[in-house]
């Protein structure tokens, strides 16, 4: 009877602590969980009582080992989590229980000269678990959260073996020692130090898994940014083509319109002075040659497009660019992603200004194969940053345009920086060309 009571006191805490962190993941509710826990403990107690009644107390440990697969099966049934993850957390509990059992057996032998499976040892184990309940619950809750937060199925299928093998070895070699050995300081130090090593292994594994998860998230973010960049470059190519074709068409129309107006002026009567003055004003208003900002046709088309929009909105522009017509390290589409996003953001920023001077200053130079682009534009002074990134005013998320600029610059061996000073937004980009 004493061994049965010991078993109840020693194994009740682990069954309760095993389920506490997973109350929000129970498959059938708390009632069914309580029934299965009670049934599990009852089967264990009946098994212990049977071997004691049969005169085979040396089989008590074997009964406990036989209960492990039953307990795990009920654990898997009750909690909606993958078995491999539950195994990882369950082994941590077994390790904690073995520490409590070892300390209680040592104290029972020292204080009461009782056997490791005496009622005194069981009560001491229950008391130790009660005293350590809150910190152990917090530790196990942290471990459980880390475990079911990290998604790595192939890793979880094998990683539980590391602490399981270590705990198993400690249990087999120190789990059934006589009273004189259990009461020695050597037993206490050996068992607790070995089991604490298992706790350290858990701590290392959890931190390593968290690092793996963060690395996976970073890789996923990089893949998303790369896909976004490829999409934007593809769309930018189409846009570049349309802009170039549009500019060529406008150039042709200007050329034709100039000839048409010249012909009309020649046919007009000289005595109609107002008509002649009107035609002269129209001819003078048509620029003979579109403004050229740089040698690169694609970049020039993009810059000309946004410069015209700036002129329409009354934004003062100062654009001085040097960009070769051909570049080896970076494509025209990628250059247009940089200049297009820079000027589009500046145009939108100036458009949101209710007062003050609106301006855009853009310049670039090439030195030792490095293209440096500097742009300053006015804005209303309202800016929001999170984790060192600027949040878009158009959507509750990080600015896609700035991220695209940084991605292109990083891809081409450079970088991009964005700074705010008073009501001036400054962008600095450098890339290998």
N, C-alpha and C positions, 0 to 999 in steps of 0.2 A: 504493500500500500504506500509505503514511503517513497518508493521509486516512481510510482504513478503520480503522486502529488508533485514530486520533483519535476517530472516531465511536463506537467501542466504549467507550473510556475516558469519553467525555463523556456518553453516554446510558445506560450501565449503572446509575449511581446512582439516576436518576429512576425506572427500572423497579422497582428493589428497594424504594425508599422508598415508592412508590405503594401497594404491597401490605402492607407491614409493619403499619400500624395496623388492617388489616381481616382479620387472620388468623382472628378469630372469626366473620367473615361470609363466608368463602370458600364458593362454591357447590359446588365439586368437590374441594376439598382442596388441600393444599400441593403434592402431586406434579403435578397438572394445572396448577397455577399456574406451577410452575417450567418445565414444558414450553412453555406459551404464552409466557412471558417469553423463553425461549431462542429460540423460533420467531420472535417479534417482532423481537428484536435481529438474528437471522440474516437476515431479510428486509430489514431496514434496511441491514445491511452489504453484502448482495448488490446492492441498489439503488445504493449509493454506488460499489461496485466497478465496476458496469456503466457508470455515467456517466463515471467516470474512464477506464475502458478505451476508451470511445467518444470520448475527447478533449473532453468537455464538463464540466469541473470546476465551471463556474458553475451547474450544475444540482444540485449537492450540497444546497444549501439547499432546493430544490424537492422533492428526495427526502424530506428531513426533514419538510417540510410535508405531503407525501402520506402519510407514516407516521402522522400524528396521528389520522385517522379509524380506521385499522387498530388502533392502540394503544387508542383509546377503545372500540372494539367488543369487543376482548379484555378490557378492564377491566370493561365492563358485564357481560360473560359470566361472569367469575370472581367478582365481588363481588355479594352479595345486598343491594343498596341501589339506590334509585331513580337512574336515569341523571342527572337534574338535580342531585342532591346530589353524585354522583361527579364531574360536570363542575366543580362549584364547587371541590372539593378538588383535582382534576387541574390546574386553571388555577393554583392556588397552587403546585403542584409545578413547573409550567412556568416560572413566575415565578422560583422559587428556582434552577432550572437556568440560566435566562438570566443571573442575577446571577453564578453560578459560572463560566459560560462567558465572560462579559465580563471578570471579574477575571483568569481564567487567560489569556485572549488578551492582556490588557494586560501581565501579568507575562512572558509568553513573548516579546512584542515588546520589552519593556524589558531583560530579562535575557539572552535568547538571540538577539534580532533574528530571531525566527521568525514565520511567518505565523499567522493566527488558527486555522487548521485543521492545524497542525503536530503532530507527535507530542509535542513539548515542551508545547504547549498542552493536549493531551489528558491527559497525565500530571499536569500541574499541576491541571487540573480534577478529576481523580480524587482527588488528594491533598487539595484543598480540601474536596471533599465528604466525604472520610474524616474530616478534622479537625472538620468541622461536623456530623458524622453524628448524634451524641447530642442536641445541642440542637435540631437541625432535626427529628429524630424526635419529640422531646417536643412541639415546636411543632405539627407536623403531626398528632400524635396528639390534642392538645388540640382543634385545629380539626376533626378528623374526628369526635371525640366530640360536639362542639357541633353539628356538621352532622347526624349521624344521630340526635341526641337531639331536635332541634327538628322538629316536624311542621307544615309549611306548604307543601303541594304546589304551590299556585298561585304562591307566592313563589319557590320553588326553580326553577320552570320558566324564570324570566327573570333572576333575580338574578345568576347566573353570568356574564351578558353584560357586567356592569360591569367586573370585573377582566379578563375575557377580551379585551375590546376594547382596554383599556389595555396589556396585555401584548403583544397582537398589533401594535399601533402601534410600541411600543419595539423589538420583534424585527425588523419590516420595515425600519425606518429605521436601525437600528444593528447588524443581524445580518450584513451582508456588506460591511464596510468594508475598505479596504486597510490594509496593515501600518503605514504611517506615521501613519494616523489612529487606529488601534487602540492604538498605543503612547503616545498623548497623554493627559495628565491630563484634558483636556476630555472625551474619550471615557469615561474611567473614571467621572468625576463625573456626567456626563450620564446614562449608562446605569444606574449603580447608584442614583442619586437617583430617577430615574423609576420604577425597579422597586421601590425601597423605598416609594415612594408607593403602589404597588399593595398592598404588605404592610400599610401603614396603612389602606388601603381595606378590606382583609380584616378587620383588627382591628375597625374601626368597624362593619362589617356583622355580624360575629359577635356583638359586644356588643349591637347593635341587635336582632338576631334573638333573643338571649337575653332582652332586655327584652320583646319581642313575645310570646315563649313564656310568660314570667312573667305578663304581662298577660292572656294567654289562660287560663292556669291560674286566675288570680284571678277572671276573669269566669265561668269554669266553676264555681268554688267559690261565687260569689255566686248563680249560677243554682240551684245545688243547695240553698243555704241558703234561697233564696226559695221553692223548691218544697217544702222541708221545712217552712217556716213556713206556707205555704198549707195544706199537709196538716194541720199541727197545729191551725191555726185552724179548719179544717173539722171536725176531730174534736172540738175544744173546743166548737164550737157544739152538736154532738150531745150532748156530755157536759153542757153547760150546761142544755140542754132537759130531759135526764133528771133532773139534780139539782133543777131547779126543780119539775118534775112530782113528783119524789119528796118534796120538802119540802111541797108542797101536799097530797099524799096523807097524809103524816105529820101535818100540821096538822089535816086533817079527821079522821084517826083519833084524834088526841088529843082533839079536840072531842067526837067521838062517845063515846069511852071515858069521858070525864068525865061525860057525861050518863048513860051506862049505869051507872057506879059510883054516881052520885047516886040513880038509881032503885033500885038494889039496896040501898043503905043505907036508903032509905025503906021498903022491904019487909022489911028485917031486923027482928028483934025487939029491942026496947030492952034486954031483960034479958040479951042476949048481948053483954056488954061487950067480950070479946076480938075478936069479929067486927067490932063497931063501930069499935074502935081500928084494926084492920087496914084497913078501908075508908077511914078518915080518913087514914091514912098513904099509901095509894095515891092518894087525891085530891090530897094535898099534894105528892106526888112528881111529878105531871104538871104541867109548866110550861104556864101558860095561853097565853102568847104566845112564839113562838120569838125568840131574841135577834137583834136587828138591829144589824149592824155598820156599815152604810153605806146611803145612799139608792139606790145602784145595785142593782137586783134580781139581775142576773146575778153580779156580783162578790160580793154578799152571800151568794148561794147557794153559791158556790165556797168562800168563806172559812168559812162555817158548816159546810160539809162537812168541811173539814180541821181546823177547831177542835174539832169533835166527835171526830175521830180522835185529836187531841192529848189531849183529856180522857180518852179510853179508855186511852191509853198512859201516863198520868200525867205529861204534859208541861205545865208551867206556861205559860199564855198570857196575853199582855197585848196586846190588839188595839184600836187606836184609829184609825179610818179616817174620812176625809172624801172622798167621791167622789160627784159629782153623779149624779142619776138618768139624765141624758142628756148625752152628750159629742159634740162636733162633729168633732174632729180624729181621734179614735180610736174604734174600734168596741168594743162590749161583749166580743166574742169575743177581741179583742187584749188587752183589759184582763185577761180571764180567763186568757189564756196567761201573762201576767206573774205574776198572783197565784197561779195554779194551780201553776206551776213553782217559784215561791219557796217556797210552803208545802209542796209535795211534797218538795222537796229538804231543807227544814228537818226535816220529819217523818222522812225516811230518815236524816238525819244524827243526830238525837236517838236514833233507834232503834238505831243502831250503838254508842251509848255504853254501856260496861259499868259505869261509875261516874260520880259527879258529878251535879250538878243539871241537869235537862233543862228548857230554857225556850225560848220563842219570843216575841219582841217585834216587833210589826208596827204601823207607823203611816204615815199619809199626810196631805198637806195640799196645797191649791191656792193658788197665788199668781201673779197676772198671766198666767193661762192656762196655767201650768205645774204639772203634777201631780208631786209628789215623793213617792216611796215609800222608806221606810227599814225594813229588817228585820234583826234580829239573832237568831241562834240558836246554841245550844251544839252542840258536836260533839266527837269524840274526839281532836282535835288532829292527826290524820293527813291530810295533804293533799299532792297531787302536781301540779306545774305543768310545762308544756312550752311554750316560746315564748310565755310570758305568759298561757297558757290553762290552766284547771283540767281535769285528766284525771278522767274518771268512774271511780268505784269499782266500778260495775256492769259496765263494759265497758272494754276497753283502747283508749279513744278519748276525744276531748274531750267534755265534758258537753253533751248535746243541749239540756237544759233551760236552762242558762245562755246557750248560743248563741242559743236562741229568744228569750229575754228581750232580749238585746242587739240582735237583728235587729228586733224590734218597736220597741224604743226608738229605734233609728237611723232606722227607717222613719217614725216619728212625730216627727222633729225633736228627739230627745233623746239619751240615752245611758244606759249602765249600768256600774257599777263594783262589783267584788267584792274584799273585803279580809279578811285573817285576822289576828287579834290574840289571842295566847294560844290559848284554846279557844273563841273566839267568831268566828263567820263573819258578816260584815257585808255586806249587799247594799244598794246605793243605785241607784235607778232614777228617771229623770225623763223625762216625755213631755209633748208639747203636747196639750191636750184642747180 
